[in-house]
């Protein structure tokens, strides 16, 4: 019997927009120490006793970005498994798919520890102690959740009424008056969204209380495609089967129905960092209550959080505002209106603006590209291809491309010819030509790509061969 951490990593990137986007959701946001939420979750998982493998459930579009995050931590001895969802269907289908995958791959007696990828836990020793208690309960056949002892009457969290480790009931997000009553009673805990359960117990209870979620998970696993590596494996869940899974949380699908629920009350320095106001509290305040992240000059400004990715930001005569500046989007909001950020994201999506979905820097399996400038009939990108990686053999109908190598060496296929392009050299790819870009070297290949043509959308691509299995 072993402990297998399962990191649930997803989200739609709305509450912390514009840093968080649909294809760069909250788990990838970096904190003041340079690590992302996801990296911190991974460190917590591998820091637990007896852990030799970690499984991540995430969207298939985020798989390569997730592995880049893990590889940067240099923990190559840990086995990394990934379950790749074709779409988000809430936590119950992800929970079911992980339980089914672990049971079949490693055995039904394995204990699963479901962790969130986008929460902050600042007291690791207390967290490890809570996990040890949860594992003991899970080995005895319980489905364990982690309850956070409340420090204030929060209305943004679900609650658990408990007596010791016995769950009496789950409560939805309360009004302020009820939250104050919960805090005063001493019987209620914040629901952290983390769980611990034996794989066979999860299967039994899901089959009884959430059969549709379990059936969809099993079928999507059986019909999915598996890729195996030395210390890594991925299962791409079948799209048609997974689409039949209900869009429902673990709490609603299972925890509120099962008779085997237990809770571990704990104080682990937990926060879900659910808004920019909460994120700002991670930074020290100046004498006027401002939290500054980046190159910011604040004059006659009070109680503001100001974030800048690159540019200098001047804040003058402001109060109670959140200002978040990124290369392609700027957020200015009153602190009491942060819940309306999702409306901005919805408007962007309705009008087809990519700012709801991606940043100017986009991650791909082979590296990254950054859009430096774009206007009618031209686009300029900075492309980084990691050592030994390769773009697909492809063709564009509507655009031509000029490639200029800045550093490293490029192996270029252009039509029937294959040749090397060195630093300070360039080549031209006409529209309609089959072409491929590869990095045969041991350092990153950096190049500038200038696109020109009547249509420059990323969907103008025909792939003929791809080492990453993309169509």
PAVOGU-348284 format. One record per residue (C-alpha): chain; residue in three letters; x, y, z; residue number from 1. Coordinates in nm, 2 decimals, always signed. Layout:
R, c, r, u, v, w, k
R, A, ALA, X, Y, Z, NUM
...
% end
This chain:
R, c, r, u, v, w, k
R, A, UNK, +0.00, +0.00, +0.00, 1
R, A, UNK, +0.15, +0.33, -0.11, 2
R, A, UNK, +0.05, +0.70, -0.11, 3
R, A, UNK, -0.01, +0.85, -0.45, 4
R, A, UNK, -0.07, +1.23, -0.46, 5
R, A, UNK, -0.31, +1.34, -0.73, 6
R, A, UNK, -0.28, +1.71, -0.83, 7
R, A, UNK, -0.60, +1.85, -0.98, 8
R, A, UNK, -0.48, +2.14, -1.20, 9
R, A, UNK, -0.72, +2.34, -1.42, 10
R, A, UNK, -0.94, +2.64, -1.40, 11
R, A, UNK, -1.07, +2.89, -1.65, 12
R, A, UNK, -0.85, +3.18, -1.56, 13
R, A, UNK, -1.12, +3.44, -1.47, 14
R, A, UNK, -1.07, +3.55, -1.11, 15
R, A, UNK, -0.71, +3.65, -1.16, 16
R, A, UNK, -0.73, +3.78, -1.51, 17
R, A, UNK, -0.53, +3.93, -1.69, 18
R, A, UNK, -0.23, +3.73, -1.55, 19
R, A, UNK, -0.45, +3.42, -1.54, 20
R, A, UNK, -0.59, +3.31, -1.88, 21
R, A, UNK, -0.77, +3.00, -2.01, 22
R, A, UNK, -0.45, +2.85, -2.14, 23
R, A, UNK, -0.24, +3.00, -1.85, 24
R, A, UNK, -0.47, +2.94, -1.55, 25
R, A, UNK, -0.40, +3.02, -1.19, 26
R, A, UNK, -0.17, +2.72, -1.11, 27
R, A, UNK, +0.09, +2.88, -1.34, 28
R, A, UNK, +0.09, +3.22, -1.18, 29
R, A, UNK, +0.43, +3.29, -1.02, 30
R, A, UNK, +0.46, +3.41, -0.66, 31
R, A, UNK, +0.72, +3.65, -0.52, 32
R, A, UNK, +0.98, +3.37, -0.48, 33
R, A, UNK, +0.96, +3.28, -0.85, 34
R, A, UNK, +0.77, +2.95, -0.81, 35
R, A, UNK, +0.42, +2.90, -0.94, 36
R, A, UNK, +0.13, +2.76, -0.74, 37
R, A, UNK, +0.16, +2.44, -0.94, 38
R, A, UNK, +0.53, +2.40, -0.85, 39
R, A, UNK, +0.46, +2.45, -0.49, 40
R, A, UNK, +0.18, +2.19, -0.50, 41
R, A, UNK, +0.43, +1.95, -0.66, 42
R, A, UNK, +0.70, +2.02, -0.40, 43
R, A, UNK, +0.44, +1.95, -0.12, 44
R, A, UNK, +0.35, +1.62, -0.28, 45
R, A, UNK, +0.70, +1.49, -0.33, 46
R, A, UNK, +0.80, +1.61, +0.02, 47
R, A, UNK, +0.56, +1.36, +0.19, 48
R, A, UNK, +0.71, +1.04, +0.32, 49
R, A, UNK, +0.71, +0.74, +0.09, 50
R, A, UNK, +0.60, +0.93, -0.23, 51
R, A, UNK, +0.77, +0.80, -0.55, 52
R, A, UNK, +0.51, +0.91, -0.81, 53
R, A, UNK, +0.28, +1.20, -0.86, 54
R, A, UNK, -0.02, +1.21, -1.10, 55
R, A, UNK, -0.16, +1.53, -1.24, 56
R, A, UNK, -0.51, +1.57, -1.39, 57
R, A, UNK, -0.52, +1.86, -1.63, 58
R, A, UNK, -0.64, +1.98, -1.96, 59
R, A, UNK, -0.46, +1.82, -2.26, 60
R, A, UNK, -0.36, +2.17, -2.38, 61
R, A, UNK, -0.17, +2.23, -2.06, 62
R, A, UNK, +0.03, +1.90, -2.06, 63
R, A, UNK, +0.36, +2.03, -2.20, 64
R, A, UNK, +0.34, +2.35, -1.99, 65
R, A, UNK, +0.28, +2.14, -1.68, 66
R, A, UNK, +0.58, +1.91, -1.75, 67
R, A, UNK, +0.80, +2.22, -1.81, 68
R, A, UNK, +0.70, +2.34, -1.46, 69
R, A, UNK, +0.80, +2.01, -1.30, 70
R, A, UNK, +1.12, +1.96, -1.49, 71
R, A, UNK, +1.24, +2.31, -1.38, 72
R, A, UNK, +1.24, +2.17, -1.02, 73
R, A, UNK, +1.49, +1.90, -1.12, 74
R, A, UNK, +1.31, +1.60, -0.95, 75
R, A, UNK, +1.38, +1.34, -1.23, 76
R, A, UNK, +1.36, +1.05, -0.99, 77
R, A, UNK, +0.99, +1.10, -0.93, 78
R, A, UNK, +0.75, +0.92, -1.17, 79
R, A, UNK, +0.52, +1.18, -1.33, 80
R, A, UNK, +0.19, +1.05, -1.46, 81
R, A, UNK, -0.07, +1.27, -1.63, 82
R, A, UNK, -0.44, +1.22, -1.70, 83
R, A, UNK, -0.53, +1.47, -1.98, 84
R, A, UNK, -0.89, +1.59, -2.00, 85
R, A, UNK, -1.03, +1.70, -2.34, 86
R, A, UNK, -1.24, +1.95, -2.15, 87
R, A, UNK, -1.31, +2.06, -1.79, 88
R, A, UNK, -1.60, +1.87, -1.63, 89
R, A, UNK, -1.55, +1.98, -1.26, 90
R, A, UNK, -1.38, +1.77, -1.00, 91
R, A, UNK, -1.59, +1.46, -0.97, 92
R, A, UNK, -1.50, +1.32, -1.32, 93
R, A, UNK, -1.13, +1.40, -1.25, 94
R, A, UNK, -1.15, +1.23, -0.91, 95
R, A, UNK, -1.31, +0.92, -1.08, 96
R, A, UNK, -1.06, +0.90, -1.36, 97
R, A, UNK, -0.77, +0.92, -1.12, 98
R, A, UNK, -0.91, +0.65, -0.89, 99
R, A, UNK, -0.97, +0.42, -1.18, 100
R, A, UNK, -0.63, +0.48, -1.34, 101
R, A, UNK, -0.44, +0.42, -1.01, 102
R, A, UNK, -0.64, +0.11, -0.93, 103
R, A, UNK, -0.57, -0.05, -1.27, 104
R, A, UNK, -0.21, +0.07, -1.29, 105
R, A, UNK, -0.08, +0.03, -0.94, 106
R, A, UNK, -0.35, -0.16, -0.74, 107
R, A, UNK, -0.68, -0.10, -0.56, 108
R, A, UNK, -0.51, -0.07, -0.22, 109
R, A, UNK, -0.32, +0.24, -0.31, 110
R, A, UNK, -0.41, +0.55, -0.10, 111
R, A, UNK, -0.49, +0.86, -0.31, 112
R, A, UNK, -0.42, +1.21, -0.19, 113
R, A, UNK, -0.61, +1.47, -0.39, 114
R, A, UNK, -0.44, +1.81, -0.38, 115
R, A, UNK, -0.54, +2.14, -0.54, 116
R, A, UNK, -0.28, +2.30, -0.77, 117
R, A, UNK, -0.38, +2.66, -0.70, 118
R, A, UNK, -0.40, +2.69, -0.32, 119
R, A, UNK, -0.13, +2.80, -0.09, 120
R, A, UNK, -0.02, +2.60, +0.22, 121
R, A, UNK, +0.24, +2.78, +0.42, 122
R, A, UNK, +0.29, +2.53, +0.71, 123
R, A, UNK, +0.43, +2.22, +0.56, 124
R, A, UNK, +0.51, +2.03, +0.89, 125
R, A, UNK, +0.14, +2.08, +0.99, 126
R, A, UNK, +0.03, +1.97, +0.65, 127
R, A, UNK, +0.24, +1.66, +0.66, 128
R, A, UNK, +0.10, +1.57, +1.01, 129
R, A, UNK, -0.26, +1.62, +0.88, 130
R, A, UNK, -0.18, +1.39, +0.58, 131
R, A, UNK, -0.05, +1.12, +0.81, 132
R, A, UNK, -0.38, +1.13, +1.01, 133
R, A, UNK, -0.58, +1.13, +0.69, 134
R, A, UNK, -0.39, +0.83, +0.55, 135
R, A, UNK, -0.47, +0.63, +0.87, 136
R, A, UNK, -0.84, +0.70, +0.83, 137
R, A, UNK, -0.82, +0.62, +0.45, 138
R, A, UNK, -0.66, +0.29, +0.52, 139
R, A, UNK, -0.95, +0.21, +0.75, 140
R, A, UNK, -1.19, +0.26, +0.46, 141
R, A, UNK, -1.29, +0.63, +0.51, 142
R, A, UNK, -1.31, +0.91, +0.25, 143
R, A, UNK, -1.13, +1.19, +0.42, 144
R, A, UNK, -1.15, +1.56, +0.36, 145
R, A, UNK, -0.93, +1.83, +0.52, 146
R, A, UNK, -1.11, +2.10, +0.72, 147
R, A, UNK, -0.94, +2.43, +0.79, 148
R, A, UNK, -1.01, +2.58, +1.13, 149
R, A, UNK, -1.16, +2.92, +1.04, 150
R, A, UNK, -1.00, +3.25, +1.14, 151
R, A, UNK, -1.28, +3.48, +1.02, 152
R, A, UNK, -1.64, +3.46, +0.90, 153
R, A, UNK, -1.56, +3.40, +0.53, 154
R, A, UNK, -1.85, +3.39, +0.29, 155
R, A, UNK, -1.65, +3.27, -0.01, 156
R, A, UNK, -1.58, +2.92, +0.13, 157
R, A, UNK, -1.80, +2.61, +0.18, 158
R, A, UNK, -1.81, +2.48, +0.54, 159
R, A, UNK, -1.81, +2.14, +0.71, 160
R, A, UNK, -1.99, +2.08, +1.04, 161
R, A, UNK, -1.79, +1.83, +1.23, 162
R, A, UNK, -1.75, +1.65, +1.56, 163
R, A, UNK, -1.39, +1.54, +1.59, 164
R, A, UNK, -1.32, +1.35, +1.27, 165
R, A, UNK, -1.69, +1.28, +1.20, 166
R, A, UNK, -1.86, +1.48, +0.93, 167
R, A, UNK, -2.20, +1.59, +1.03, 168
R, A, UNK, -2.29, +1.79, +0.72, 169
R, A, UNK, -2.15, +2.00, +0.43, 170
R, A, UNK, -2.28, +2.36, +0.40, 171
R, A, UNK, -2.28, +2.58, +0.09, 172
R, A, UNK, -2.12, +2.93, +0.10, 173
R, A, UNK, -2.31, +3.11, +0.38, 174
R, A, UNK, -2.43, +3.47, +0.43, 175
R, A, UNK, -2.22, +3.68, +0.66, 176
R, A, UNK, -2.46, +3.64, +0.95, 177
R, A, UNK, -2.44, +3.26, +0.92, 178
R, A, UNK, -2.07, +3.26, +0.87, 179
R, A, UNK, -2.04, +3.46, +1.20, 180
R, A, UNK, -2.26, +3.20, +1.37, 181
R, A, UNK, -2.04, +2.92, +1.23, 182
R, A, UNK, -1.73, +3.08, +1.36, 183
R, A, UNK, -1.87, +3.14, +1.71, 184
R, A, UNK, -2.00, +2.78, +1.74, 185
R, A, UNK, -1.66, +2.62, +1.70, 186
R, A, UNK, -1.81, +2.33, +1.51, 187
R, A, UNK, -1.75, +2.44, +1.16, 188
R, A, UNK, -1.44, +2.41, +0.93, 189
R, A, UNK, -1.36, +2.56, +0.59, 190
R, A, UNK, -1.38, +2.30, +0.32, 191
R, A, UNK, -1.03, +2.29, +0.16, 192
R, A, UNK, -1.12, +2.08, -0.15, 193
R, A, UNK, -0.85, +1.82, -0.06, 194
R, A, UNK, -0.93, +1.45, -0.01, 195
R, A, UNK, -0.76, +1.12, +0.09, 196
R, A, UNK, -0.91, +0.78, +0.00, 197
R, A, UNK, -0.81, +0.43, -0.09, 198
R, A, UNK, -0.86, +0.35, -0.46, 199
R, A, UNK, -1.10, +0.06, -0.41, 200
R, A, UNK, -1.31, +0.27, -0.16, 201
R, A, UNK, -1.34, +0.55, -0.41, 202
R, A, UNK, -1.45, +0.30, -0.68, 203
R, A, UNK, -1.72, +0.14, -0.45, 204
R, A, UNK, -1.86, +0.48, -0.34, 205
R, A, UNK, -1.86, +0.64, -0.69, 206
R, A, UNK, -2.04, +0.34, -0.84, 207
R, A, UNK, -2.31, +0.37, -0.57, 208
R, A, UNK, -2.35, +0.75, -0.55, 209
R, A, UNK, -2.21, +0.89, -0.88, 210
R, A, UNK, -2.24, +0.60, -1.14, 211
R, A, UNK, -2.25, +0.83, -1.44, 212
R, A, UNK, -1.92, +1.00, -1.34, 213
R, A, UNK, -1.76, +0.66, -1.28, 214
R, A, UNK, -1.88, +0.50, -1.60, 215
R, A, UNK, -1.76, +0.80, -1.81, 216
R, A, UNK, -1.42, +0.79, -1.64, 217
R, A, UNK, -1.38, +0.41, -1.70, 218
R, A, UNK, -1.48, +0.44, -2.06, 219
R, A, UNK, -1.26, +0.75, -2.13, 220
R, A, UNK, -0.97, +0.56, -1.98, 221
R, A, UNK, -1.03, +0.24, -2.18, 222
R, A, UNK, -1.07, +0.43, -2.51, 223
R, A, UNK, -0.79, +0.68, -2.43, 224
R, A, UNK, -0.44, +0.69, -2.58, 225
R, A, UNK, -0.14, +0.62, -2.36, 226
R, A, UNK, +0.21, +0.75, -2.41, 227
R, A, UNK, +0.50, +0.60, -2.21, 228
R, A, UNK, +0.84, +0.74, -2.12, 229
R, A, UNK, +1.12, +0.65, -1.89, 230
R, A, UNK, +0.99, +0.84, -1.58, 231
R, A, UNK, +0.68, +0.99, -1.74, 232
R, A, UNK, +0.35, +0.86, -1.88, 233
R, A, UNK, +0.03, +1.03, -2.01, 234
R, A, UNK, -0.32, +0.90, -2.08, 235
R, A, UNK, -0.52, +1.12, -2.31, 236
R, A, UNK, -0.88, +1.06, -2.20, 237
R, A, UNK, -1.12, +0.98, -2.48, 238
R, A, UNK, -1.32, +1.29, -2.59, 239
R, A, UNK, -1.65, +1.13, -2.67, 240
R, A, UNK, -1.66, +0.92, -2.35, 241
R, A, UNK, -1.55, +1.20, -2.12, 242
R, A, UNK, -1.81, +1.43, -2.26, 243
R, A, UNK, -2.08, +1.21, -2.11, 244
R, A, UNK, -1.94, +1.28, -1.76, 245
R, A, UNK, -2.17, +1.51, -1.55, 246
R, A, UNK, -2.03, +1.85, -1.47, 247
R, A, UNK, -2.03, +1.82, -1.09, 248
R, A, UNK, -1.80, +1.86, -0.80, 249
R, A, UNK, -1.68, +1.58, -0.57, 250
R, A, UNK, -1.87, +1.74, -0.28, 251
R, A, UNK, -2.20, +1.72, -0.45, 252
R, A, UNK, -2.15, +1.39, -0.63, 253
R, A, UNK, -2.00, +1.19, -0.35, 254
R, A, UNK, -1.91, +1.36, -0.02, 255
R, A, UNK, -2.26, +1.48, +0.06, 256
R, A, UNK, -2.41, +1.13, +0.00, 257
R, A, UNK, -2.15, +0.88, +0.13, 258
R, A, UNK, -2.17, +0.74, +0.48, 259
R, A, UNK, -1.79, +0.70, +0.49, 260
R, A, UNK, -1.69, +1.07, +0.51, 261
R, A, UNK, -1.44, +1.18, +0.77, 262
R, A, UNK, -1.26, +1.51, +0.82, 263
R, A, UNK, -0.91, +1.60, +0.96, 264
R, A, UNK, -0.93, +1.95, +1.13, 265
R, A, UNK, -0.61, +2.13, +1.07, 266
R, A, UNK, -0.42, +2.46, +1.08, 267
R, A, UNK, -0.18, +2.45, +0.78, 268
R, A, UNK, -0.16, +2.81, +0.67, 269
R, A, UNK, -0.41, +2.74, +0.39, 270
R, A, UNK, -0.56, +3.00, +0.15, 271
R, A, UNK, -0.72, +2.96, -0.19, 272
R, A, UNK, -0.60, +3.31, -0.30, 273
R, A, UNK, -0.94, +3.36, -0.48, 274
R, A, UNK, -0.90, +3.72, -0.57, 275
R, A, UNK, -0.65, +3.99, -0.65, 276
R, A, UNK, -0.71, +4.14, -0.30, 277
R, A, UNK, -0.61, +3.80, -0.15, 278
R, A, UNK, -0.31, +3.78, -0.38, 279
R, A, UNK, -0.20, +4.13, -0.28, 280
R, A, UNK, -0.20, +4.02, +0.08, 281
R, A, UNK, +0.10, +3.79, +0.00, 282
R, A, UNK, +0.31, +4.11, -0.04, 283
R, A, UNK, +0.42, +4.34, +0.24, 284
R, A, UNK, +0.23, +4.67, +0.28, 285
R, A, UNK, +0.39, +5.01, +0.28, 286
R, A, UNK, +0.30, +5.28, +0.53, 287
R, A, UNK, -0.02, +5.36, +0.34, 288
R, A, UNK, -0.15, +5.00, +0.30, 289
R, A, UNK, -0.03, +4.95, -0.06, 290
R, A, UNK, +0.11, +4.62, -0.18, 291
R, A, UNK, +0.35, +4.66, -0.48, 292
R, A, UNK, +0.45, +4.38, -0.72, 293
R, A, UNK, +0.69, +4.51, -0.99, 294
R, A, UNK, +0.83, +4.84, -1.09, 295
R, A, UNK, +0.57, +5.08, -0.95, 296
R, A, UNK, +0.59, +5.44, -0.82, 297
R, A, UNK, +0.30, +5.52, -0.59, 298
R, A, UNK, +0.24, +5.88, -0.50, 299
R, A, UNK, -0.04, +5.99, -0.26, 300
R, A, UNK, -0.19, +5.64, -0.30, 301
R, A, UNK, -0.36, +5.43, -0.03, 302
R, A, UNK, -0.48, +5.07, +0.01, 303
R, A, UNK, -0.40, +4.97, -0.35, 304
R, A, UNK, -0.25, +4.65, -0.50, 305
R, A, UNK, -0.04, +4.73, -0.81, 306
R, A, UNK, +0.12, +4.46, -1.03, 307
R, A, UNK, +0.34, +4.52, -1.33, 308
R, A, UNK, +0.50, +4.25, -1.54, 309
R, A, UNK, +0.74, +4.47, -1.73, 310
R, A, UNK, +0.66, +4.84, -1.76, 311
R, A, UNK, +0.70, +5.12, -1.51, 312
R, A, UNK, +0.36, +5.20, -1.36, 313
R, A, UNK, +0.29, +5.53, -1.19, 314
R, A, UNK, +0.00, +5.55, -0.94, 315
R, A, UNK, -0.11, +5.89, -0.83, 316
R, A, UNK, -0.39, +5.99, -0.59, 317
R, A, UNK, -0.55, +5.65, -0.59, 318
R, A, UNK, -0.74, +5.46, -0.32, 319
R, A, UNK, -0.88, +5.11, -0.28, 320
R, A, UNK, -0.79, +5.00, -0.63, 321
R, A, UNK, -0.64, +4.69, -0.79, 322
R, A, UNK, -0.42, +4.76, -1.09, 323
R, A, UNK, -0.27, +4.47, -1.29, 324
R, A, UNK, -0.06, +4.55, -1.59, 325
R, A, UNK, +0.05, +4.28, -1.84, 326
R, A, UNK, +0.20, +4.33, -2.19, 327
R, A, UNK, -0.13, +4.29, -2.37, 328
R, A, UNK, -0.40, +4.37, -2.11, 329
R, A, UNK, -0.46, +4.61, -1.82, 330
R, A, UNK, -0.70, +4.57, -1.53, 331
R, A, UNK, -0.81, +4.86, -1.31, 332
R, A, UNK, -1.08, +4.78, -1.06, 333
R, A, UNK, -1.22, +4.88, -0.72, 334
R, A, UNK, -1.15, +4.62, -0.46, 335
R, A, UNK, -1.52, +4.58, -0.39, 336
R, A, UNK, -1.59, +4.50, -0.76, 337
R, A, UNK, -1.33, +4.23, -0.82, 338
R, A, UNK, -1.61, +3.97, -0.85, 339
R, A, UNK, -1.70, +4.13, -1.18, 340
R, A, UNK, -1.37, +4.04, -1.35, 341
R, A, UNK, -1.55, +3.74, -1.50, 342
R, A, UNK, -1.78, +3.98, -1.69, 343
R, A, UNK, -1.47, +4.13, -1.86, 344
R, A, UNK, -1.35, +3.79, -1.96, 345
R, A, UNK, -1.69, +3.69, -2.09, 346
R, A, UNK, -1.70, +4.01, -2.31, 347
R, A, UNK, -1.35, +3.93, -2.45, 348
R, A, UNK, -1.46, +3.57, -2.53, 349
R, A, UNK, -1.78, +3.69, -2.70, 350
R, A, UNK, -1.60, +3.93, -2.93, 351
R, A, UNK, -1.33, +3.67, -3.01, 352
R, A, UNK, -1.04, +3.85, -2.85, 353
R, A, UNK, -0.75, +3.61, -2.76, 354
R, A, UNK, -0.68, +3.81, -2.44, 355
R, A, UNK, -0.92, +3.59, -2.25, 356
R, A, UNK, -0.73, +3.27, -2.35, 357
R, A, UNK, -0.36, +3.33, -2.41, 358
R, A, UNK, -0.08, +3.57, -2.33, 359
R, A, UNK, +0.16, +3.70, -2.59, 360
R, A, UNK, +0.40, +3.43, -2.49, 361
R, A, UNK, +0.25, +3.09, -2.57, 362
R, A, UNK, +0.38, +2.75, -2.46, 363
R, A, UNK, +0.41, +2.46, -2.70, 364
R, A, UNK, +0.56, +2.11, -2.65, 365
R, A, UNK, +0.88, +2.22, -2.83, 366
R, A, UNK, +0.92, +2.55, -2.65, 367
R, A, UNK, +0.75, +2.90, -2.67, 368
R, A, UNK, +0.66, +3.18, -2.90, 369
R, A, UNK, +0.60, +3.54, -2.82, 370
R, A, UNK, +0.41, +3.78, -3.04, 371
R, A, UNK, +0.62, +4.10, -3.05, 372
R, A, UNK, +0.41, +4.30, -3.30, 373
R, A, UNK, +0.10, +4.24, -3.51, 374
R, A, UNK, -0.08, +4.45, -3.77, 375
R, A, UNK, -0.26, +4.40, -4.10, 376
R, A, UNK, -0.08, +4.15, -4.32, 377
R, A, UNK, +0.22, +4.10, -4.09, 378
R, A, UNK, +0.31, +3.94, -3.75, 379
R, A, UNK, +0.65, +3.92, -3.57, 380
R, A, UNK, +0.73, +3.64, -3.33, 381
R, A, UNK, +1.02, +3.54, -3.11, 382
R, A, UNK, +1.05, +3.16, -3.12, 383
R, A, UNK, +1.24, +2.95, -2.87, 384
R, A, UNK, +1.29, +2.58, -2.95, 385
R, A, UNK, +1.44, +2.37, -2.67, 386
R, A, UNK, +1.74, +2.14, -2.74, 387
R, A, UNK, +1.65, +1.83, -2.93, 388
R, A, UNK, +1.29, +1.94, -3.00, 389
R, A, UNK, +1.11, +1.98, -3.33, 390
R, A, UNK, +0.80, +2.15, -3.47, 391
R, A, UNK, +0.57, +1.95, -3.69, 392
R, A, UNK, +0.62, +1.91, -4.06, 393
R, A, UNK, +0.35, +2.16, -4.17, 394
R, A, UNK, +0.23, +2.39, -4.44, 395
R, A, UNK, +0.04, +2.73, -4.45, 396
R, A, UNK, -0.20, +2.83, -4.72, 397
R, A, UNK, -0.21, +3.20, -4.66, 398
R, A, UNK, +0.12, +3.32, -4.52, 399
R, A, UNK, +0.49, +3.32, -4.60, 400
R, A, UNK, +0.76, +3.32, -4.32, 401
R, A, UNK, +1.10, +3.47, -4.29, 402
R, A, UNK, +1.32, +3.30, -4.02, 403
R, A, UNK, +1.62, +3.48, -3.87, 404
R, A, UNK, +1.84, +3.28, -3.62, 405
R, A, UNK, +1.95, +3.48, -3.32, 406
R, A, UNK, +2.13, +3.21, -3.13, 407
R, A, UNK, +2.18, +2.83, -3.16, 408
R, A, UNK, +2.15, +2.63, -3.48, 409
R, A, UNK, +1.83, +2.55, -3.68, 410
R, A, UNK, +1.78, +2.25, -3.90, 411
R, A, UNK, +1.52, +2.36, -4.16, 412
R, A, UNK, +1.32, +2.15, -4.40, 413
R, A, UNK, +1.18, +2.36, -4.68, 414
R, A, UNK, +1.01, +2.17, -4.95, 415
R, A, UNK, +1.25, +1.89, -5.06, 416
R, A, UNK, +1.56, +2.05, -4.90, 417
R, A, UNK, +1.69, +2.01, -4.55, 418
R, A, UNK, +1.98, +2.23, -4.43, 419
R, A, UNK, +2.13, +2.41, -4.13, 420
R, A, UNK, +2.08, +2.78, -4.05, 421
R, A, UNK, +2.34, +2.93, -3.81, 422
R, A, UNK, +2.33, +3.24, -3.59, 423
R, A, UNK, +2.29, +3.56, -3.78, 424
R, A, UNK, +2.16, +3.37, -4.09, 425
R, A, UNK, +1.81, +3.36, -4.23, 426
R, A, UNK, +1.58, +3.17, -4.46, 427
R, A, UNK, +1.25, +3.21, -4.64, 428
R, A, UNK, +0.95, +2.98, -4.63, 429
R, A, UNK, +0.70, +3.05, -4.92, 430
R, A, UNK, +0.33, +2.99, -4.86, 431
R, A, UNK, +0.23, +2.64, -4.97, 432
R, A, UNK, +0.57, +2.48, -4.89, 433
R, A, UNK, +0.60, +2.19, -4.65, 434
R, A, UNK, +0.84, +2.29, -4.38, 435
R, A, UNK, +0.98, +2.20, -4.04, 436
R, A, UNK, +1.20, +2.37, -3.78, 437
R, A, UNK, +1.42, +2.16, -3.56, 438
R, A, UNK, +1.68, +2.23, -3.29, 439
R, A, UNK, +1.96, +1.97, -3.33, 440
R, A, UNK, +2.18, +2.14, -3.07, 441
R, A, UNK, +2.22, +2.12, -2.69, 442
R, A, UNK, +2.12, +2.48, -2.62, 443
R, A, UNK, +1.80, +2.67, -2.69, 444
R, A, UNK, +1.74, +2.78, -3.05, 445
R, A, UNK, +1.62, +3.15, -3.05, 446
R, A, UNK, +1.49, +3.30, -3.37, 447
R, A, UNK, +1.27, +3.58, -3.51, 448
R, A, UNK, +0.99, +3.49, -3.74, 449
R, A, UNK, +0.83, +3.75, -3.96, 450
R, A, UNK, +0.49, +3.63, -4.11, 451
R, A, UNK, +0.33, +3.81, -4.40, 452
R, A, UNK, +0.02, +3.73, -4.59, 453
R, A, UNK, -0.36, +3.78, -4.62, 454
R, A, UNK, -0.44, +3.57, -4.32, 455
R, A, UNK, -0.21, +3.51, -4.01, 456
R, A, UNK, -0.43, +3.31, -3.78, 457
R, A, UNK, -0.28, +3.01, -3.59, 458
R, A, UNK, -0.54, +2.78, -3.74, 459
R, A, UNK, -0.39, +2.82, -4.09, 460
R, A, UNK, -0.18, +2.51, -4.05, 461
R, A, UNK, -0.18, +2.16, -4.21, 462
R, A, UNK, +0.03, +1.91, -4.01, 463
R, A, UNK, +0.17, +1.62, -4.20, 464
R, A, UNK, +0.39, +1.47, -3.92, 465
R, A, UNK, +0.43, +1.55, -3.55, 466
R, A, UNK, +0.64, +1.38, -3.28, 467
R, A, UNK, +0.39, +1.50, -3.01, 468
R, A, UNK, +0.09, +1.32, -3.16, 469
R, A, UNK, -0.10, +1.64, -3.26, 470
R, A, UNK, -0.33, +1.60, -3.56, 471
% end
